[in-house]
């Protein structure tokens, strides 16, 4: 049986229908597993994701963000190696109006709070488990659950020892480099332009989350450092949630280390120069 036929059968079973899809199209872009769009004659199209990543966790994350009011695809089925979602069509780029809408959604999401930093369950960052033990200090959480573990993992993927030592120096001095927020905020965790579906100059769906309760600045740093959005985004966000002075110059490169280390872990040593660029910006 071909992979497409297997997906067709599994999705039909998951949806509880005997109707076979009219077409099955594999999408490009995923670095773990496979993603298909299935079009049916008598129901809306769905997306099926397959692969070794624990896709039931991705389904949980999408449901958690939906409960918080973020627009995400509806989850129809989730098990460890099959996730079935609504297909959400996009027809536009992230123009200035869409950037402002993007900002409004994230600002509202960041208003969702919890007593501590972490999450009710371990989530995913890309294909990797993302530990989220409840922690009363943001600085401790970011240092011990994000910066140090991802640095160690990146070393096995090409991060030189000398660069890892610079990151450890940042970790030791973290209390002097970033600050505690007034309260934890819910973050999407992977909010870059490739994980947005834009239609009619609005963001109609956020995809592929890596969510937890953290400092909202960690999300803003990801948007800023990876050039996912520009002034329209940050001006609109600041109208809803003021951005503390020093974020862009001082704290954004500290928080950018986490996604950059993840890029080294996933894609290899090609991203080491970007890690060093962030370290240089911090002064380490």
N, C-alpha and C positions, 0 to 999 in steps of 0.2 A: 504494500500500500504506500502511495506517495505521501510526503509530508503534508501536501495540501489536502489530500483526501482524509488523512488522519485528523487534521484541524477541523475540516467540515463536519466529520462525524462527532467529534468531541464537542464542538460548539452547538450543534443541533441538540445533542443530549443535554448539555448544560442549560439551554434555553427551553427545553421541553417541547421541541417542535419536530415534526417529521418533514418539514419543508427544507429542502436543500437550497443553499444560496445560489443565486444566478451567476455570480462571479466571486472569485477569491483572488485578491491582489496583495502580494507581499510588498510592504513598505521598506524603504531604505532608511538607514540612520541609526538603528539600534546596535549597540556594541555587545549586548548580551541577549542571546536568544533570537527570536523572530517575531515580527509584528505583521498581522494581516488585516485587511479590511474585507468584510463579507457583506455583499449586497444581496438583499432578499426582495422578492416580488411583493410580499404582503406585510412587511414590517420594516422599520427603520434599520439602516446598516449598523453593524457592530464592528468593533476592533477586537481581535484575539491576540494576546501575547502568550508566547510559549518560551520555555527555556529553563535553565537550572536555577535562576534567581528565585527565591521564595516569593512567588507572585501573590500568595495570599496576604503577605505583609503589605505589598503595594496596595492591594484592595482595601485593607484595613486603613491605611493612611488616607486614601482617597475618601473613604467614608468619614473619617475623622475631620478632614478639611471641609467636606460637604456640610457636616453638622455645625461647623464654625461659620458657614455662610460663603465660603469661597466657591466660585463656579468651577466644578470639576466634572468629568464624565461620570455618568451613573454606572455603578458596578452591578452587573447582572450575575456574575459567577466568579469566584476566586478560590483556587486551590494552589498548592505549591508550584505547579508547573503549567497552569492555565488560568489566564485572567481574561474575562469577557466584559467589555465596556461599550457604552454608547459611542458611536463615531460622531465626533464634533467637527464639522467642516469649517475651514477658514478660507478667507479670500483676500487677505490684506496683510501689509507689512505693519511693523510697529511704528506708525507715524506719531506726530505730536499728540493728537487726540487720544490715540491708543495708549501712549505713554502715561497720560494723565489718568486714564481709566485703570491702567496697571497699578499706578501709585495709590489710587483710591482703594483698590482691592487689598493691596498689601498693608496699607495703613489700618484698615478695618480689621484685617487678620491679626495684626500686631496688638490691637486693643484686647484681643482674647488673652486672658491671663490664667495663671495657676499658682498655687501656693509656693511651688519651688521650680527649679530648672530641671528639665528632663522630659519624660513622657510616660504614659501608663504602660507602654511596652517598647521594646527595642524596635527601631525602624530600620530603614535601609538608606545608605548613601551610595548611589549607583548600585553595583551588585553586592555591596558589602554590608554586613550587619553594623548598625550604628547604635552603640549602647546608650541608654538614656536613664541611668539610675537617678532617682530624685535627689537633688543636691541643693543645699540652701545658699550656696555661693556661685554666682555666675563665673567668676574668675577661676574658681576651682574646677567647675564643670568644663569650661572651655579648655583649660590646661590639661586636665587628666582624662577627659573623655573625647577630646577632639585633637588638640595640637600634638601632644606626645604620642598617642597611639598611631595617628596617621603619619607622623614623622617616622616612627619605627617601621611601619609597613612600607613607606616609600623607599626606605633604604634597601629593601630587597628588590626594588624595581629600578634601581639606578641612582638614587639620591646619594651623593658622596658623603663620607663621614664628616668631612670638613663643613659641609653645608648643614648637616644634621646637628653638629655642635653649635652652630650659630642659632639654629632654631631652639635648641635647649637653653641657650642664653636668654632668648626671648621668653621662654616658658618660666625661667627662674625670676625674671623681672616683670612678669605680667601685671602684677598689682600696680606698677608704676606706669604702665603703658595703656591700660584700658580701665574702665570703671564699672561698678555695679549699676545696673538699671534700677529704677524705682520699683519695678516689678517684672517678672518674666512675661514675655510676649510670645505668642504662637507664630512660628516661622514656617514657611513652605519648605525651605531648606535647599532648593535647587531652582530658584526663580530666575532663570536666564531666558533670553529671547527664544531659544530653541524649544523651551517647554511651555510656550504660550500659543494658544490658538486665537487669532485675531480675525474678526469679521465686522465689517461696517465700522471700522475705527474703534472697536471695543474688544477687550479681552474676554472671550466667551468661554474659555476653559484653560485651566492650569493643569499641566501634566507632570508625571514622574516626580512626585514629592519625596522629600527626605526630612519630614517634619519633626519638630520637638519644640518645647518651650525654652527660649533662650533670650539673648539680648537682640532686639530688632536691628541693631547696628550690624550684626553679622550678616543679615540678609541684604541690607543696603550696601555693604561693602562688596558683596558678590555682584550685585547689579552694577556698581560703579567700576570695580576693578576689571570686570570682563566686558565693559562697554555695552551692556545690554540696553541701556536707556540713557538719556541725556538730561539737559536742563529742565525740559517739560516735566519729566518724571519727578525729579528732586524738588522742583518748585511746588508741584502739586502735593507731594508727600508732606513737605514741610508745613503746608497750610493746615493739614490735618494733625500731624504729629511733628512738632518742632525737632530739628536735628541739632544736637548740641555742638557748640563751637569745637573745632579741632578734629572733627570726624574725618573729613576728607584728607587732611594733611597727615594726621598722626595715627588714628585708629583704624582707618580703612585698610592700610597695608598689613596691619597685624592680623585682622580677621581674614584677609585674602589668603593668608598662608594655608588655612584649612582646605579650601577648594583647590588651591594649587598643588598641595601635597596629594590630594585625591587624584588630580590629573597625572601626577608622576606615577602614582600607584596603578592607575588604570592604563595609561598610555606610554609610560616609560620615561627615559631620561631626557626626551626632547623638551620637557617642561621644567627641567632643573634651572635653566637660565631665568625663567619667570619667577621661580622661588627666590633666586638670588636678587632679582630686581626688587621684590617686595622687601626682602631683608635690608637691602641698601636704603630703601625709602624709610625704613624704621630707624636706620642708623646702627645696624648690627652686622 
